[in-house]
Amino acid sequence: MASAIDFRRLLLEERRRARREARGAAASPPPASASASASASASAPAAPPPVPPVPGEEVPPPSHLPPDVPAALRPEAHSLPPERVGEVHYVPEYLPPSFARGLERWLLSLPEAGGGEGRAGGSGPGPGPGPGPGPGPGPGPGPGPGPAGRWTRLRHAGRRVALFDGRRIPLPPPLAEISASLAQGGYFPASHPPNHVLVNSYGPGGGILPHTDGPAYLDRTATASLGGDAVLRFRRRLGTDEIGLRSPGEEEDGGGSGGGGMDVLLSGGGSLVVFAGDAYSRHVHSIAEAGASGGEPLAETTSGRCGNCPPGVVVRRDRPRISLTFRHKLEGAD
């Protein structure tokens, strides 16, 4: 009599084989992406995606960051054109590749939260007295996306979020290391290191509507990107007398390089974008949804507003993407 097939064992063996193939692919130089060939400083060559964890598999967090990385903030090398949007910095390879891949796989293994959906902590597209981009699927005030360290699916926004609030529970080691490195490297003041991490998981082509991070945080945000590439857009925030008459950055959306807006090409290989001051308080930021047409892959093309790459770069958006947003939540903020 034939024995029963152990499907879980077969699945684990298939995952191990895929890992071996991925390691072999990583050993040989991967082909450069379009964004990498257009501007080496804008986007690193795409690495093979990490093997997704088996449901229920325990994935250890990545190994420790080397002591000499990530790089400290150097305005002369990392600052983007201040005449477009003030105080935006971009570091193409902030996280080492092996650490970034391990971090992505560990995040993908986080459990799902039960129950209904939550709302990502922040300010933004809800009703309120301040200028805002209007209703829509973006961060909004609320109790948070669910239990700490668990994915909550935002059905209205088409993405998943996970929240880590270091004021209540110590941050997990990899996130605590990144937070410490951001303070030690000068990205955050030593007196106000990041204590709050919001993780967003986007499907291929996924985006987020224009929003601000709001007054509950120090006016400084750092976001690391894993997986696929994307284009972050900064557009001037509406004045009180403009609400209902135009959209944020409407006068800047003609495809040129004028106006007060700026785009930033985010590499999914562990890049970091930090914005503060004018970019934080006087601009909304967003990532556009990427649509496919005529059987072409999900993609978008950079414009003359891009602050870290030339116009005309085709940015592939056909890979899932994870962003980790590090902020300092102020004392007394909910």
C-alpha positions as CSV (number, residue, x, y, z in Angstrom):
1,M,0.0,0.0,0.0
2,A,1.5,3.3,-1.0
3,S,2.3,5.7,1.8
4,A,0.6,9.1,2.0
5,I,2.3,12.0,0.3
6,D,3.9,14.5,2.7
7,F,3.0,17.7,0.8
8,R,4.6,19.9,3.5
9,R,7.9,18.1,3.1
10,L,7.7,18.4,-0.7
11,L,7.0,22.1,-0.4
12,L,10.0,22.6,1.9
13,E,12.2,20.8,-0.5
14,E,11.0,22.9,-3.3
15,R,11.7,26.1,-1.3
16,R,15.2,24.8,-0.5
17,R,15.9,24.2,-4.2
18,A,14.6,27.7,-5.1
19,R,16.9,29.2,-2.5
20,R,19.9,27.3,-4.0
21,E,19.0,28.7,-7.4
22,A,18.6,32.2,-6.0
23,R,22.0,32.0,-4.4
24,G,23.5,30.9,-7.7
25,A,21.8,33.8,-9.5
26,A,23.1,36.2,-6.9
27,A,26.7,34.9,-7.4
28,S,26.7,36.1,-11.0
29,P,26.2,39.8,-11.7
30,P,22.5,40.4,-12.5
31,P,21.6,42.5,-15.5
32,A,21.3,46.2,-14.8
33,S,17.9,47.7,-14.7
34,A,16.9,50.5,-17.0
35,S,17.0,52.9,-14.1
36,A,20.5,51.7,-13.1
37,S,21.9,52.1,-16.6
38,A,20.4,55.6,-16.9
39,S,21.8,56.8,-13.6
40,A,24.1,54.6,-11.4
41,S,23.5,57.0,-8.4
42,A,19.7,56.7,-8.7
43,S,19.1,53.0,-8.6
44,A,21.3,49.9,-8.0
45,P,21.0,46.8,-10.3
46,A,18.0,44.7,-9.3
47,A,18.8,41.7,-7.1
48,P,16.7,38.5,-7.3
49,P,13.8,38.7,-4.9
50,P,14.1,36.7,-1.7
51,V,12.4,33.3,-1.6
52,P,9.0,33.8,0.1
53,P,8.8,32.0,3.5
54,V,6.6,29.0,3.8
55,P,3.4,29.8,5.7
56,G,4.1,29.2,9.4
57,E,7.9,29.0,8.8
58,E,9.9,30.9,11.5
59,V,12.3,33.2,9.7
60,P,15.1,34.7,11.9
61,P,15.8,38.4,11.7
62,P,18.8,39.4,9.6
63,S,22.3,39.5,11.0
64,H,23.7,42.6,12.6
65,L,24.6,45.6,10.6
66,P,28.4,46.0,10.1
67,P,29.8,48.7,12.3
68,D,31.0,50.9,9.3
69,V,27.6,50.9,7.6
70,P,25.2,52.4,6.9
71,A,26.8,55.6,5.7
72,A,26.6,58.8,7.7
73,L,24.6,61.7,6.2
74,R,26.8,63.8,3.9
75,P,24.8,66.7,2.5
76,E,27.2,67.3,-0.3
77,A,26.6,63.8,-1.6
78,H,23.1,63.0,-0.5
79,S,21.1,66.2,-0.7
80,L,18.8,66.7,-3.6
81,P,18.2,70.1,-5.3
82,P,16.9,72.4,-2.5
83,E,15.6,74.9,-5.0
84,R,12.9,72.4,-5.9
85,V,11.9,71.1,-2.4
86,G,13.9,71.9,0.7
87,E,15.7,69.3,2.7
88,V,15.4,66.0,0.9
89,H,18.3,63.5,1.1
90,Y,18.7,60.2,-0.8
91,V,21.2,57.4,-0.2
92,P,21.1,54.7,-3.0
93,E,22.5,51.8,-1.0
94,Y,21.9,52.6,2.7
95,L,21.3,49.0,3.8
96,P,23.9,46.4,2.8
97,P,22.4,44.0,0.2
98,S,22.5,40.9,2.4
99,F,20.9,42.7,5.3
100,A,18.2,44.2,3.1
101,R,17.3,40.8,1.6
102,G,17.2,39.2,5.1
103,L,15.1,42.0,6.4
104,E,12.6,41.7,3.5
105,R,12.2,38.0,4.0
106,W,11.8,38.4,7.8
107,L,9.1,41.1,7.3
108,L,7.3,38.8,4.8
109,S,7.1,36.1,7.5
110,L,5.3,38.3,10.0
111,P,1.9,36.9,10.9
112,E,-1.4,38.4,9.8
113,A,-3.5,40.2,12.4
114,G,-7.0,38.9,12.9
115,G,-10.2,40.9,12.8
116,G,-11.0,44.0,10.8
117,E,-8.8,46.4,9.1
118,G,-7.1,49.4,10.8
119,R,-5.6,52.7,9.7
120,A,-2.0,53.5,9.4
121,G,-0.8,56.0,12.0
122,G,-0.2,59.5,10.7
123,S,-2.1,62.4,9.5
124,G,-3.5,63.1,6.2
125,P,-6.4,62.5,3.9
126,G,-9.2,62.7,6.4
127,P,-11.4,65.7,7.2
128,G,-9.8,68.3,9.3
129,P,-9.0,72.0,9.6
130,G,-5.6,71.9,7.9
131,P,-4.8,71.7,4.2
132,G,-5.2,68.1,3.1
133,P,-5.4,66.2,-0.2
134,G,-9.0,65.0,0.5
135,P,-10.5,61.6,1.2
136,G,-8.7,58.6,0.0
137,P,-6.6,55.5,0.8
138,G,-3.7,57.0,2.7
139,P,-2.4,57.2,6.2
140,G,-5.0,58.7,8.6
141,P,-5.5,59.2,12.2
142,G,-6.7,56.3,14.2
143,P,-5.7,53.6,16.7
144,G,-3.1,52.0,14.4
145,P,-3.1,49.1,12.0
146,G,-3.5,46.3,14.6
147,P,-1.4,44.3,17.0
148,A,2.3,45.3,17.0
149,G,4.4,43.4,14.5
150,R,1.5,41.9,12.6
151,W,0.3,42.6,9.1
152,T,-3.1,44.3,8.7
153,R,-4.6,44.4,5.3
154,L,-6.1,47.7,4.3
155,R,-8.8,46.6,1.9
156,H,-9.6,50.2,0.8
157,A,-6.0,50.9,0.0
158,G,-4.9,47.6,-1.5
159,R,-1.8,47.2,0.7
160,R,-0.8,45.7,4.1
161,V,0.7,47.6,7.0
162,A,2.6,46.6,10.2
163,L,3.3,48.9,13.1
164,F,6.1,48.9,15.6
165,D,5.8,51.5,18.3
166,G,9.0,51.6,20.4
167,R,7.4,53.7,23.1
168,R,5.2,50.8,24.1
169,I,7.3,47.7,23.1
170,P,11.0,47.7,22.3
171,L,11.7,47.6,18.6
172,P,12.8,44.2,17.2
173,P,16.6,44.1,16.9
174,P,16.9,44.8,13.1
175,L,14.6,47.8,13.4
176,A,16.3,49.0,16.6
177,E,19.7,48.8,14.8
178,I,18.5,50.9,11.8
179,S,16.9,53.4,14.2
180,A,20.2,53.7,16.1
181,S,22.2,54.1,12.9
182,L,19.9,56.9,11.7
183,A,20.6,58.8,14.8
184,Q,24.3,58.0,14.9
185,G,24.6,59.0,11.2
186,G,23.0,62.4,11.6
187,Y,19.8,61.7,9.9
188,F,17.9,62.2,13.2
189,P,19.0,64.3,16.1
190,A,20.5,62.2,18.9
191,S,18.0,63.6,21.3
192,H,15.1,62.4,19.1
193,P,16.0,59.0,17.5
194,P,13.3,57.1,15.6
195,N,10.9,55.3,18.0
196,H,8.2,54.4,15.6
197,V,8.3,52.3,12.4
198,L,5.4,51.9,10.0
199,V,5.9,49.1,7.4
200,N,3.9,49.1,4.1
201,S,3.7,46.2,1.8
202,Y,2.6,47.0,-1.8
203,G,1.7,44.7,-4.6
204,P,3.1,45.2,-8.1
205,G,2.3,48.7,-9.2
206,G,0.8,49.7,-5.9
207,G,0.9,53.3,-4.6
208,I,-0.4,55.7,-2.0
209,L,-2.3,58.9,-2.3
210,P,-0.9,62.4,-1.4
211,H,-0.6,62.9,2.3
212,T,1.5,64.4,5.1
213,D,2.9,62.6,8.1
214,G,1.5,65.3,10.5
215,P,2.2,67.0,13.8
216,A,2.3,63.8,16.0
217,Y,5.9,63.3,14.9
218,L,9.1,65.2,14.8
219,D,9.2,67.0,11.4
220,R,11.5,64.4,9.9
221,T,10.9,61.1,8.1
222,A,13.2,58.4,6.9
223,T,12.0,55.6,4.6
224,A,14.0,52.6,3.5
225,S,12.8,50.7,0.4
226,L,13.0,46.9,-0.3
227,G,11.9,44.9,-3.3
228,G,10.7,46.8,-6.3
229,D,11.5,50.4,-7.4
230,A,9.1,53.3,-7.2
231,V,9.0,57.1,-7.7
232,L,8.2,59.3,-4.7
233,R,6.5,62.5,-5.6
234,F,6.6,65.7,-3.5
235,R,4.0,68.4,-4.4
236,R,3.2,71.7,-2.8
237,R,0.6,71.5,-0.1
238,L,-2.7,73.4,-0.6
239,G,-3.4,76.6,1.1
240,T,-6.6,77.0,3.0
241,D,-8.1,79.1,0.3
242,E,-7.2,76.5,-2.4
243,I,-9.0,73.5,-0.9
244,G,-11.7,72.3,-3.3
245,L,-10.4,74.4,-6.1
246,R,-7.3,72.4,-7.1
247,S,-5.4,69.3,-6.3
248,P,-2.1,69.3,-4.5
249,G,0.7,70.3,-7.0
250,E,-1.9,70.8,-9.8
251,E,0.1,73.6,-11.4
252,E,3.2,71.5,-11.3
253,D,1.9,68.4,-13.1
254,G,2.5,69.3,-16.7
255,G,5.4,66.9,-17.0
256,G,8.1,69.6,-16.9
257,S,10.6,70.5,-14.3
258,G,9.0,73.7,-13.0
259,G,7.0,74.5,-10.0
260,G,7.8,73.6,-6.4
261,G,7.5,69.8,-6.8
262,M,10.2,67.1,-7.1
263,D,10.3,63.4,-7.8
264,V,12.7,60.9,-6.3
265,L,13.5,57.5,-7.8
266,L,13.6,55.0,-4.9
267,S,15.7,51.9,-5.4
268,G,14.3,48.8,-3.8
269,G,17.8,47.5,-3.0
270,G,17.9,49.1,0.4
271,S,17.9,52.8,-0.5
272,L,17.0,55.5,2.0
273,V,15.1,58.8,1.5
274,V,15.0,61.4,4.3
275,F,12.9,64.5,4.2
276,A,12.4,67.3,6.8
277,G,11.6,71.0,7.0
278,D,10.0,72.4,3.9
279,A,9.5,68.9,2.4
280,Y,7.7,67.7,5.6
281,S,5.6,70.7,6.4
282,R,4.8,72.4,3.1
283,H,4.5,69.4,0.7
284,V,2.5,66.3,0.4
285,H,4.1,63.1,-0.8
286,S,2.8,60.2,-2.7
287,I,3.5,57.2,-5.0
288,A,1.4,56.8,-8.1
289,E,-0.4,53.6,-9.1
290,A,1.3,52.1,-12.1
291,G,-0.9,50.7,-14.8
292,A,-0.1,48.3,-17.6
293,S,-1.3,48.9,-21.2
294,G,-1.2,46.8,-24.3
295,G,0.4,43.9,-22.5
296,E,3.4,45.9,-21.4
297,P,4.8,45.4,-17.9
298,L,3.9,47.7,-15.0
299,A,6.1,50.7,-15.4
300,E,6.4,54.5,-15.3
301,T,8.8,57.0,-16.8
302,T,10.6,59.7,-14.9
303,S,10.0,63.4,-15.8
304,G,12.2,66.5,-15.7
305,R,11.2,66.9,-12.0
306,C,13.3,63.9,-10.9
307,G,15.9,65.1,-8.5
308,N,18.2,62.1,-8.6
309,C,18.0,60.8,-12.2
310,P,17.5,62.1,-15.7
311,P,14.1,62.3,-17.4
312,G,13.0,59.4,-19.6
313,V,14.1,56.6,-17.3
314,V,11.7,53.6,-17.4
315,V,11.1,52.4,-13.9
316,R,9.7,48.9,-13.7
317,R,6.9,48.5,-11.2
318,D,6.2,44.8,-11.6
319,R,7.7,43.6,-8.3
320,P,6.2,43.8,-4.8
321,R,7.7,46.5,-2.6
322,I,8.1,47.1,1.1
323,S,8.8,50.5,2.7
324,L,9.9,51.0,6.3
325,T,9.1,54.5,7.5
326,F,11.1,55.6,10.6
327,R,9.8,58.6,12.6
328,H,10.1,60.0,16.1
329,K,6.6,60.1,17.7
330,L,6.4,63.0,20.1
331,E,5.6,62.6,23.8
332,G,1.9,62.9,24.4
333,A,0.9,62.0,20.9
334,D,-1.7,59.2,20.6
